[in-house]
Amino acid sequence: MQKKHPPSTIKEVPIDLIRPGSQQARRYFDPEALRDLAESIRESGVVQPIVLRTQVWGYELLAGERRWRAAQQAGLHEIPAVIRDDLSDTEAFVVGLIENLQRESLTPMETAAGLKRLAEIFQLTHEQVGERVGKSREYVSNYLRLVNLAPPVQALVNEGHILLGHAKVLAGLPLDEQIRWADEAIRHKLTVRALEKRVAVARDRKIVFRPGKPGDWQALERELSDLLGCVASVSADKQGKGELRIKFHSLDELDGVLARIGYSAR
């Protein structure tokens, strides 16, 4: 039986004997940030040891892949490491996930995937996952919603085009609507609140529109609704007489409509 090292053992390990673990949560490394870290390592060395497990072929990297990659770029031959041969596969995954979460070094989708896997491995509730990784239940729930996003929207979240707040709104929509609303949010630079309002307006509008109403009238209603931030409906008879109706859900929403049309109370 292989003798296990004490959990606190730190040693200099040859870089070329290290391989990333298959359970690493992190998959993306920003090239520019990696170059900056490599330059820092050239000047000051590796300040924080990485975490490894001994394998028959060398060492499995559990945490600190970014430091390991930067150390390679910096031309180092060895890197300080904590050897954790006391960890099972599951424990090794948790250690790597927690370190990455604490350093906030994962992309949003990497975080979501890591938390989801942790919940599935141990059959944990959102609150229990939060306790395990030192985060709130709300934090866990918000990220786990991201796994419901369509793949193209997930990519937009990872690239920073869609913020977490926008993603929460989109995750509650059918997959076939998520991409369209994501594009809407980006093109119009919508705040989270503005996106919520537009989605709500669109849902209300589905009730207001009648199948027999001409397409140009429906287009006009859509444009007015977007402009005013409330559901707008237009109807007219053959003589051109009709009415414009604006539906609002609160006095604050009414104030917003009045402001958009240039009205201010004296």
Buried (B, 14 or more C-beta within 10 A) or exposed (E): EEEBBEEEEEEEBEBEEBBBBEBBBBEEEEEEEBEEBBEBBBEEEBEEBBBBBBBEEBBBBBBBBBBBBBBBBBEBEBBBBBBBBEBEEEEBBBBBBBBBBEEEBBBBBBBBBBBBBBBEEEEBEBEBBBBBBEBEBEBBBBBBBBEBBBEEBBBBBBEEBBBBBBBBBBBEBEEEBBBEBBBBBEEEEBEBEBBBBBBBBBEBBEEBBEEEBEEEBBEBBBEBBBEBBBBBBBEEEEEEEEEEEBBBEEEEBEBBBBEEEEEEEE
